[in-house]
Amino acid sequence: MANVKESLSVLLQPDGAMCTAIVDANSGMVLGQDGTGLDLELAAAGNTEVVRAKMKTMKSLGLNDSIEDILITLGTQYHIIRPVAAHDGLFIYLVLDKSKSNLALARRACQEVESTLSV
């Protein structure tokens, strides 16, 4: 089991990774962060709303499923939001430079961290 600091280090290993955070979606607070490029406190609060909105929509649609990840593609960046299944209310947030990153490897890093994260 990896702690938050180790997990953040793993998330920043893929090429193009800019910054990352582990976020409590119940409060919008950052449990840990690393990297540069964004105000991660502000991003955590905003992306908490994204996760809540998706969960609410799934419930309204009667979808008995879970979110694997949410990908937001910007002009120059990818933003990956991945809920942590073993820790209800937590999610991983990873920002990538679109021109330098391999999206598949970054998603795999998020999956690895999600499966080993210990808080």
LINBEL-V570597 format. One record per residue. N is the residue number from 1. RES is the residue in one letter. PHI is phi in radians with two decimals (999 if undefined). OMEGA is omega as a letter, one per 20 degrees, with the letter a starting at -180 (999 if undefined). D_CENTER is the distance of its C-alpha to the mean C-alpha in Angstrom with 1 decimal. Layout:
# LINBEL-V570597
n | res | phi | omega | d_center
N | RES | PHI | OMEGA | D_CENTER
N | RES | PHI | OMEGA | D_CENTER
This chain:
# LINBEL-V570597
n | res | phi | omega | d_center
1 | M | 999 | a | 18.0
2 | A | -1.72 | r | 16.0
3 | N | -1.42 | a | 15.6
4 | V | -1.07 | a | 12.8
5 | K | -1.06 | r | 14.6
6 | E | -1.10 | a | 15.1
7 | S | -1.10 | r | 11.5
8 | L | -1.10 | r | 10.5
9 | S | -1.09 | r | 13.6
10 | V | -1.11 | a | 12.8
11 | L | -1.15 | a | 9.5
12 | L | -1.54 | a | 11.9
13 | Q | -1.27 | a | 14.6
14 | P | -1.07 | r | 14.2
15 | D | -0.92 | r | 16.5
16 | G | 1.49 | r | 15.2
17 | A | -1.17 | a | 12.1
18 | M | -1.80 | a | 12.6
19 | C | -2.76 | a | 10.3
20 | T | -2.69 | r | 7.2
21 | A | -2.67 | r | 6.8
22 | I | -1.88 | a | 6.8
23 | V | -2.18 | r | 7.8
24 | D | -1.60 | a | 10.7
25 | A | -1.23 | r | 10.7
26 | N | -1.24 | a | 14.4
27 | S | -2.01 | a | 15.2
28 | G | 1.42 | a | 12.5
29 | M | -1.55 | r | 13.0
30 | V | -1.47 | r | 11.2
31 | L | -1.54 | r | 12.1
32 | G | -2.94 | a | 11.6
33 | Q | -2.62 | r | 10.9
34 | D | -2.74 | r | 12.4
35 | G | 1.65 | a | 13.6
36 | T | -2.39 | r | 15.2
37 | G | 2.17 | a | 15.3
38 | L | -2.48 | r | 13.8
39 | D | -1.39 | a | 14.5
40 | L | -1.21 | r | 11.2
41 | E | -1.13 | r | 13.1
42 | L | -1.18 | r | 13.9
43 | A | -1.09 | r | 10.6
44 | A | -1.08 | r | 9.1
45 | A | -1.10 | r | 12.3
46 | G | -1.15 | a | 12.2
47 | N | -1.31 | r | 8.9
48 | T | -1.05 | r | 10.1
49 | E | -1.13 | r | 13.0
50 | V | -1.08 | a | 11.4
51 | V | -1.11 | r | 10.1
52 | R | -1.07 | a | 13.6
53 | A | -1.12 | r | 15.4
54 | K | -1.16 | r | 14.2
55 | M | -1.10 | r | 15.2
56 | K | -1.12 | r | 18.4
57 | T | -1.13 | r | 19.2
58 | M | -1.06 | r | 18.8
59 | K | -1.12 | r | 21.1
60 | S | -1.07 | a | 23.6
61 | L | -1.46 | a | 23.8
62 | G | 1.26 | r | 24.5
63 | L | -1.45 | r | 21.8
64 | N | -1.64 | a | 21.6
65 | D | -2.57 | r | 18.4
66 | S | -2.23 | r | 14.7
67 | I | -1.46 | r | 11.6
68 | E | -1.39 | r | 10.5
69 | D | -2.82 | r | 7.8
70 | I | -2.12 | r | 8.2
71 | L | -1.96 | r | 9.2
72 | I | -1.99 | a | 10.8
73 | T | -1.82 | r | 13.6
74 | L | -1.79 | r | 15.5
75 | G | -1.07 | a | 18.7
76 | T | -2.13 | a | 17.6
77 | Q | -2.46 | r | 13.8
78 | Y | -1.91 | r | 11.0
79 | H | -2.13 | r | 7.7
80 | I | -1.90 | r | 5.1
81 | I | -2.08 | a | 3.3
82 | R | -2.26 | r | 4.3
83 | P | -1.06 | r | 6.8
84 | V | -1.68 | a | 8.7
85 | A | -1.02 | a | 12.1
86 | A | -1.36 | a | 14.3
87 | H | -2.31 | a | 13.2
88 | D | -0.91 | r | 13.6
89 | G | 1.69 | r | 11.8
90 | L | -1.68 | r | 8.9
91 | F | -2.49 | r | 5.2
92 | I | -1.67 | r | 2.7
93 | Y | -2.19 | a | 2.3
94 | L | -2.30 | r | 5.0
95 | V | -1.95 | a | 8.3
96 | L | -2.15 | r | 11.1
97 | D | -1.35 | a | 14.8
98 | K | -1.06 | a | 15.9
99 | S | -1.34 | a | 19.4
100 | K | -1.98 | a | 18.5
101 | S | -1.84 | r | 15.7
102 | N | -1.94 | a | 15.9
103 | L | -1.03 | a | 13.2
104 | A | -1.10 | r | 14.3
105 | L | -1.19 | r | 14.1
106 | A | -1.17 | r | 10.6
107 | R | -1.11 | r | 9.5
108 | R | -1.15 | r | 12.0
109 | A | -1.09 | r | 10.6
110 | C | -1.10 | r | 7.3
111 | Q | -1.10 | r | 9.9
112 | E | -1.10 | r | 12.1
113 | V | -1.12 | r | 10.1
114 | E | -1.02 | a | 9.3
115 | S | -1.38 | a | 13.1
116 | T | -2.07 | a | 14.3
117 | L | -1.11 | r | 12.5
118 | S | -2.21 | r | 15.3
119 | V | -2.10 | 999 | 15.2
